[in-house]
Amino acid sequence: MSERRSSARIAAQDKSSPTSSPQSKSSPAGTKRKADTSASPAGKGNKRGRKAKEQKSLEETIDPTKTQDTEKTEDNNDEGKPDTEMKDANGTTKSQEEAKDTQAEDVKKAEESAPADTTKDEAGSTNTSKMDDTGKIEPTNSSTLNGPVEKDSAVEPDKREEETPSSILEKGIIYFFFRGRVGIDHPSDPNEIARSYMVLRPLPHGAKLGDGPIGDGENARLLALPKKVLPKSHQDRFMSFVEKAGTTFHDLKENFMKGSDYETKTAGVRHTPPATPVAEGIYAITTTGRESHLAYIMTIPEKITEVQEDIGIRDRGSFVLSLRNPQYQPPAQAALPQGPDFSKEILDEFRSLRWMPLQPKHLNYANAQFLLIGESGGHLGKAVEEQKEDALDEKKESPEEEMEKLEHEDEIRVKHLKGDDSVFADLGLSAKEYPKVQTTW
């Protein structure tokens, strides 16, 4: 990160901060790209009495002579400790031996009595998770939604649970890819693209990012964009669908990233090129009560070029997400061979409507179709509007503050890896075997 960009960023912060309020809260130091000041209402995110949190710049984390962030080395001493004592039905505390004998039975009863949303992955296994009123999923097993946290993963779960606003239903890492048309390994413009894709890798709701690859959470989603490009305005409404749900990075490597050759009777051997990475960043699925949004902030490449612009990727942006009711006949040009295997509970949520705001759990079903509706690019807009209950909670960050913190952490993580090649490190791929992140046609 150049000193020029850091100085410009600090100057922009000084200019936009009201001088009359010494307690005004600024965005985390080191955030690479700042939102347009017109995107958020004045004073957004500044809460009286909230203590400013010190955050290190990217340059400080790279320089080995400067103090390292001790937070990354802290042990989670509370992990695995019970929050309450085990008591019987009358409230009397049981002895250690009695608690040990009945522990398994009590856990089983608790899981059976909890309301759950049950989904099936492609292998037919069942994932059970609890859902709160906002649509945010709290899995009874970490592998059902957020996935297992690998030992050397950059994911540090539950570090910011108290600060993360409730309007963020899900957050994580987002990757953008495209695949050239048959026989075209290096497209020269969007017309030579066969299809574009997004890969979502959800993180635990209260997670922060440390150093290293993101790890395989076994919960990735592959979203297909038949229109090849992303919506660029409010008039653009593009149908998309979930091609793979609850998949692993290994599966993406073997069945998505690789190219292939096949033979036809008329044209001989045809070549399908491998998927080409275009961008990486962080995302959040948010709710404003009436609408759901997919908001993102880019980390890779460091500077948006013509390739990203032509596809519709900005430094930061958002889309409205609307889920299609599979009980109604789809448009002929958008029909899939098979629809999603939604549970009865999800079908009942439509209440005979053709569309409803998308929730993260809906993306856990292959062939689920949804509309991406364009919003103004360059800022996050309505996607990061702060909800009243979060604004009254001094511990909660605004959605935009939380996203900028996550992007800052991802920026440092990527820099400590191999820059743009961190996409391959995350997915467990060899950078030599796949196209580089494309920045020019």
C-alpha positions in Angstrom: 0.0 0.0 0.0 1.6 3.3 -1.1 2.1 6.2 1.2 0.2 8.4 -1.3 -2.9 6.4 -0.9 -2.6 6.4 2.9 -2.1 10.2 3.0 -5.1 10.7 0.7 -7.2 8.5 2.8 -6.3 10.4 6.0 -7.0 13.7 4.3 -10.4 12.4 3.2 -11.2 11.3 6.7 -10.2 14.8 8.2 -12.3 16.5 5.6 -15.4 14.4 6.2 -15.3 14.3 10.0 -17.3 17.1 11.8 -14.9 19.3 13.8 -17.6 20.1 16.3 -17.7 16.6 17.6 -14.4 15.4 19.1 -15.9 12.0 19.9 -16.7 11.4 16.2 -15.7 7.9 15.2 -13.7 7.3 12.1 -13.3 4.2 10.0 -10.5 1.8 10.8 -7.1 2.9 9.8 -5.6 1.2 6.9 -8.9 0.6 5.0 -7.9 0.7 1.4 -11.0 2.1 -0.2 -13.3 4.6 1.4 -17.0 5.0 0.8 -18.4 8.1 -1.0 -19.3 10.5 1.8 -22.6 11.0 0.1 -23.5 7.4 0.6 -24.2 7.6 4.3 -26.1 10.1 6.3 -24.1 12.6 8.4 -22.9 11.3 11.7 -23.6 7.7 10.7 -21.9 5.3 13.0 -20.9 7.9 15.5 -22.3 6.9 18.9 -21.9 8.9 22.1 -19.8 7.2 24.7 -18.3 4.7 22.3 -14.6 4.3 22.8 -12.5 4.5 19.6 -10.8 1.2 18.9 -7.2 1.3 17.8 -6.5 -0.6 14.6 -3.1 -1.0 12.9 -2.4 0.2 9.4 -1.3 -2.2 6.6 2.2 -0.7 6.6 2.6 -1.4 10.3 1.7 -5.0 9.9 4.2 -5.5 7.1 7.1 -3.8 8.8 8.7 -6.4 11.1 10.4 -3.7 13.2 7.0 -2.4 14.5 4.9 -3.8 17.2 2.8 -6.8 16.1 -0.9 -7.1 16.9 -1.0 -9.2 20.0 -4.7 -9.9 19.5 -3.8 -12.6 16.9 -1.8 -14.5 19.5 -4.4 -14.5 22.3 -5.7 -17.8 23.3 -9.5 -18.2 23.5 -9.4 -19.4 27.1 -13.2 -19.4 27.3 -13.6 -21.8 24.3 -15.3 -25.0 25.3 -16.2 -23.9 28.8 -19.8 -24.4 29.9 -21.8 -21.2 30.5 -24.1 -22.6 33.2 -24.2 -25.4 35.7 -26.3 -28.4 35.0 -29.4 -28.5 37.1 -32.4 -30.8 37.5 -36.0 -29.9 36.8 -36.4 -28.4 40.2 -33.4 -26.1 39.8 -31.1 -28.1 42.1 -27.5 -28.4 41.1 -26.5 -31.9 40.3 -23.3 -33.6 41.5 -20.4 -34.0 39.1 -21.1 -37.8 38.6 -24.8 -37.2 38.0 -24.1 -34.5 35.6 -21.7 -36.7 33.7 -24.2 -39.5 33.5 -27.0 -37.3 32.2 -25.1 -34.9 30.0 -25.5 -36.8 26.7 -29.3 -37.3 27.4 -29.8 -33.6 28.1 -27.9 -32.4 25.0 -30.0 -34.8 22.9 -33.3 -33.5 24.4 -32.2 -29.9 23.9 -31.4 -30.4 20.2 -34.7 -32.3 19.6 -36.8 -29.6 21.2 -35.1 -26.6 19.4 -36.9 -25.3 16.3 -34.8 -26.0 13.4 -34.5 -25.4 9.7 -33.4 -28.6 8.0 -31.7 -28.7 4.6 -30.1 -31.3 2.5 -26.8 -31.1 0.8 -26.0 -32.6 -2.6 -24.9 -35.8 -1.0 -28.3 -36.1 0.7 -27.0 -35.5 4.2 -29.1 -33.3 6.5 -28.0 -30.0 7.9 -29.9 -28.7 10.9 -29.7 -25.1 12.1 -31.7 -22.6 14.1 -33.1 -19.4 12.6 -33.9 -16.2 14.5 -36.5 -13.6 13.5 -34.1 -11.8 11.2 -33.3 -14.8 9.1 -29.8 -15.2 10.5 -28.9 -18.8 10.9 -27.3 -20.1 14.1 -26.2 -23.7 13.3 -26.4 -26.4 16.1 -23.3 -27.8 14.5 -20.6 -25.5 13.2 -20.1 -27.6 10.1 -23.7 -27.1 8.9 -23.4 -23.4 7.9 -20.1 -21.8 9.0 -18.2 -24.9 8.4 -15.4 -26.4 10.5 -12.5 -24.0 11.3 -9.2 -25.5 10.2 -6.3 -25.4 12.6 -4.2 -23.0 10.4 -7.2 -21.0 9.1 -7.2 -17.3 9.1 -10.7 -17.4 10.6 -10.9 -16.4 14.3 -14.5 -17.2 15.2 -16.6 -15.2 17.8 -14.0 -12.4 18.2 -16.5 -9.7 17.3 -19.9 -11.3 18.1 -21.0 -8.4 20.3 -19.9 -5.7 17.8 -21.5 -7.3 14.7 -24.9 -5.7 13.9 -28.0 -7.9 13.7 -28.8 -6.5 10.2 -25.8 -8.5 8.9 -27.4 -11.9 8.3 -24.2 -13.4 6.9 -20.7 -12.2 6.1 -17.7 -13.9 4.4 -15.3 -13.9 1.5 -16.5 -13.5 -2.1 -14.7 -14.5 -5.3 -15.6 -13.6 -8.8 -14.8 -15.8 -11.8 -15.6 -16.1 -15.5 -15.2 -18.9 -18.0 -14.4 -18.1 -21.7 -16.5 -19.6 -24.4 -15.5 -23.0 -25.9 -12.0 -22.7 -27.4 -11.3 -19.2 -26.0 -8.9 -19.3 -23.1 -8.3 -15.6 -23.0 -11.5 -13.6 -23.8 -10.9 -10.2 -25.3 -14.3 -8.7 -24.2 -17.4 -9.8 -22.3 -18.9 -11.2 -25.5 -16.3 -14.0 -25.4 -17.4 -15.0 -21.9 -19.6 -18.1 -21.6 -20.7 -17.4 -18.0 -19.7 -15.5 -14.9 -19.8 -16.8 -11.3 -19.6 -15.8 -7.7 -18.3 -18.1 -5.0 -19.4 -17.2 -1.4 -17.4 -18.6 1.5 -19.5 -17.7 4.7 -17.7 -16.9 8.0 -19.1 -17.2 11.5 -21.2 -14.2 12.3 -18.8 -12.8 14.9 -15.6 -13.8 13.2 -12.5 -11.7 12.4 -9.7 -12.5 10.0 -6.1 -13.2 10.9 -3.2 -14.3 8.8 -3.1 -17.2 6.3 -5.4 -18.9 3.9 -9.1 -18.8 4.6 -9.4 -22.5 5.0 -12.1 -24.9 3.6 -15.2 -24.4 5.6 -17.0 -27.1 3.5 -19.8 -24.6 3.1 -19.0 -22.7 -0.1 -21.7 -21.8 -2.6 -21.2 -21.5 -6.4 -23.6 -18.9 -7.9 -24.0 -18.7 -11.6 -24.7 -15.5 -13.6 -26.1 -16.5 -17.0 -26.0 -12.8 -18.1 -22.2 -12.9 -17.9 -22.1 -9.4 -16.2 -23.4 -8.0 -13.0 -26.3 -5.4 -12.8 -25.0 -1.9 -13.2 -28.2 0.2 -12.6 -31.6 0.0 -11.0 -33.0 -1.0 -14.4 -30.9 -4.2 -14.5 -32.6 -7.2 -13.1 -30.6 -10.4 -13.8 -31.8 -13.9 -12.9 -29.1 -16.0 -11.2 -29.1 -19.4 -9.5 -27.2 -21.6 -7.0 -25.2 -24.1 -9.0 -23.6 -25.7 -6.0 -24.5 -25.5 -2.3 -22.6 -26.6 0.7 -19.6 -27.6 -1.4 -15.9 -27.8 -0.6 -13.0 -26.1 -2.2 -11.7 -29.5 -3.3 -15.0 -30.0 -5.2 -14.7 -26.6 -6.8 -11.2 -27.4 -7.8 -12.1 -30.8 -9.4 -15.5 -29.9 -10.9 -15.5 -26.2 -11.5 -12.1 -24.6 -11.8 -10.5 -27.1 -14.2 -10.8 -26.9 -18.0 -11.7 -29.9 -20.1 -11.6 -31.4 -23.5 -14.4 -33.4 -25.2 -15.0 -34.8 -28.6 -17.9 -34.1 -30.9 -18.9 -35.9 -34.2 -19.0 -32.7 -36.2 -16.3 -30.4 -34.8 -13.9 -32.9 -33.3 -12.1 -32.2 -30.1 -13.5 -29.1 -28.3 -11.8 -27.3 -25.4 -13.6 -25.8 -22.4 -11.2 -23.3 -20.7 -10.6 -23.2 -17.0 -12.3 -20.6 -14.8 -10.4 -17.3 -14.6 -10.4 -15.3 -11.3 -11.4 -11.7 -11.7 -11.7 -10.3 -8.2 -11.8 -11.2 -4.4 -13.1 -9.3 -1.5 -15.5 -9.5 1.5 -19.3 -9.6 1.4 -22.3 -9.3 3.7 -25.9 -10.3 3.1 -27.9 -7.6 5.0 -31.6 -6.8 5.7 -33.4 -3.5 6.0 -36.6 -5.2 7.1 -38.3 -5.0 3.7 -35.4 -5.9 1.5 -32.3 -8.1 1.4 -29.0 -6.9 -0.1 -25.7 -8.4 -1.1 -23.0 -5.8 -0.4 -19.3 -6.2 -1.1 -15.9 -4.4 -0.9 -13.1 -5.5 -3.2 -9.6 -6.5 -2.0 -8.2 -8.0 -5.2 -7.1 -6.5 -7.5 -5.7 -3.5 -5.7 -7.0 -1.3 -8.5 -10.2 -1.9 -10.5 -9.4 -2.1 -14.2 -11.4 -2.3 -17.4 -12.0 -6.0 -17.0 -13.8 -5.6 -13.7 -15.6 -2.5 -14.9 -16.9 -4.2 -18.0 -18.2 -7.1 -15.9 -19.8 -4.7 -13.4 -17.5 -5.0 -10.4 -16.7 -1.8 -8.5 -14.5 -1.0 -5.5 -17.6 -1.5 -3.5 -21.2 -2.1 -4.4 -24.5 -3.8 -3.6 -27.5 -5.5 -5.1 -31.0 -6.2 -4.0 -31.7 -9.9 -3.6 -35.1 -11.4 -4.3 -35.9 -15.1 -4.2 -38.2 -16.7 -6.8 -41.0 -18.9 -5.7 -40.5 -22.2 -7.5 -44.2 -23.1 -7.3 -44.8 -20.6 -10.1 -43.8 -21.3 -13.7 -40.5 -19.4 -14.5 -39.9 -17.4 -17.7 -39.0 -19.7 -20.6 -35.5 -18.2 -20.9 -34.8 -18.7 -17.2 -36.2 -22.2 -16.7 -33.9 -24.8 -15.1 -34.1 -28.6 -15.7 -34.8 -29.0 -12.0 -36.0 -26.7 -9.2 -34.7 -26.3 -5.6 -35.7 -28.9 -3.0 -37.1 -26.3 -0.6 -38.5 -27.5 2.6 -42.2 -27.0 3.3 -41.4 -24.3 5.9 -39.6 -22.2 3.2 -42.4 -22.7 0.7 -44.9 -21.5 3.3 -42.8 -18.4 3.8 -43.7 -17.2 0.3 -47.4 -16.9 1.3 -48.4 -17.4 -2.3 -46.1 -14.5 -3.4 -43.9 -14.9 -6.5 -40.9 -13.3 -4.8 -39.6 -12.6 -1.3 -36.5 -11.2 0.3 -33.7 -13.7 0.1 -32.1 -15.1 3.3 -28.8 -16.9 3.6 -30.5 -20.2 4.2 -32.1 -20.1 0.8 -28.6 -20.2 -0.8 -28.1 -23.6 0.8 -30.3 -25.2 -1.9 -29.0 -26.0 -5.4 -31.1 -24.6 -8.2 -32.6 -21.8 -6.0 -33.2 -18.9 -8.4 -33.0 -15.2 -7.3 -32.9 -11.8 -8.9 -29.9 -9.6 -8.7 -31.2 -6.0 -8.9 -28.7 -3.3 -9.5 -28.0 -0.4 -7.1 -25.7 2.6 -7.5 -22.1 1.4 -7.8 -19.2 3.0 -5.9 -20.9 2.9 -2.5 -23.0 0.5 -0.3 -26.2 2.6 -0.2 -29.2 1.1 1.5 -27.4 -2.2 2.1 -25.7 -0.8 5.1 -28.5 1.2 6.7 -28.3 0.9 10.5 -31.3 -0.6 12.2 -32.9 1.1 15.2 -32.1 -1.6 17.7 -28.4 -1.6 16.7 -28.2 2.1 16.8 -29.3 2.1 20.4 -26.8 -0.6 21.3 -23.4 1.1 22.1 -21.6 -2.1 21.5 -22.8 -2.6 18.0 -20.9 -1.3 15.0 -22.8 0.0 12.0 -22.9 -2.5 9.1 -20.5 -0.3 7.0 -18.0 -0.2 9.9 -18.1 -3.9 10.3 -17.6 -4.5 6.6 -14.7 -2.0 6.4 -13.0 -3.8 9.4 -13.4 -7.1 7.7 -12.0 -5.7 4.4 -9.1 -4.2 6.3 -8.3 -7.6 7.8 -8.6 -9.3 4.4 -6.3 -6.7 2.8 -3.6 -7.5 5.4 -4.2 -11.2 5.0 -3.8 -11.0 1.3 -0.7 -8.9 1.5 0.9 -11.3 3.9 0.2 -14.1 1.4 1.1 -13.6 -2.2 -1.0 -10.7 -3.3 -3.4 -11.7 -6.1 -2.2 -15.3 -5.9 -3.9 -15.6 -2.4 -7.1 -16.6 -4.4 -5.3 -19.8 -5.3 -3.9 -20.2 -1.7 -7.4 -20.0 -0.4 -8.8 -22.5 -2.8 -5.8 -24.9 -2.4 -4.8 -24.5 -6.0 -1.4 -24.1 -7.8 -1.1 -20.7 -9.3 0.9 -22.2 -12.1 -2.0 -24.3 -13.3 -4.6 -21.6 -13.6 -5.0 -18.2 -15.2 -3.9 -15.2 -13.1 -6.4 -12.7 -11.9 -7.3 -10.9 -15.1 -7.0 -7.2 -15.2 -6.7 -6.5 -19.0 -8.5 -8.0 -22.0 
